[in-house]
C-alpha cells in the first residue's frame, strides 16, 4: 500500500542505518535554506546535543513560504531535528498504513516518550528559520483536499484519531509498569486535550462537511478510544471534562487550530454534553 505512513516508515528505517547523529525530514518539493546544516550543527552542539532540537508549534509565512517555530504544536515534522540514538533507544517509529496525519502520530509518540522518560526539559527549542515549504497543486494530498475539501479529513478521521489518541494511549499502555503517578497525570492531561481537539474536528465536520457519509464511522472511532482512555487511566467522563475545562485558553487554541483544517463553525453541542452523551452499551 502506497501512503505517507509507509513512505515515512521506510525512509526512517534507512536513515537509522546511516552514520549520522540527527535525522530531519523534508518533502521532495520543499527546500532548506543555504547553510542550514552548518548552522544547525553549531546550534545543536551549543544546546548539548538534545534528543529533540526544535519546537512543536509552526507559524506559516504565506509571503515567504517559511515555517517559523514558536512554542507548542504536535503537527508537522518540518524543521525538527531528531537524535538518531534517541529514536533507536525508545523504538520510535511511524505507524504504517496511515494515509494522513502520520506526522502528528509520530510527534505525539515523541511527546509521550519525553513525558514517560522525564526528557521534556532535555529538548531544546530553536528560533532558526530554515525550512521553506511549497505546496504543489498536483501533489496527492493537496489534489484530493482541493477536490473534496473537508470531506478529505472526514474520510481519514480514523487516521487522525489514531495519530493524536492511539499514539499516546498505546505508548502509555506499553510502558504502564514503569510509570510514576506524576507521569500518569501528565499523560492523562495530554490525552484529554488531544480528545478535545478530536471532538472539535468532529464538530467541524457536522457543520461544514458531509457527515452522512462518514459520520457514524467517525463517531465510533472516537467512542472506542474514549472507552480505552477511561479504562487505562481508571477515569470517568467527568475526569476528562474537568481537565479540558480547567484550561479554557488551551481549549481556545485547539478550537482555533481546528478552524484551519475544517473551517469556522459553531459546535452543535458542548464538549461536556458530547462526552456525556456517548453510550458505550449500544
Order of alpha helices (4+ residues) and beta strands (2+ residues): alpha-beta-beta-alpha-beta-beta-beta-beta-alpha-alpha-beta-alpha-alpha-alpha-alpha-alpha-alpha-alpha-alpha-alpha
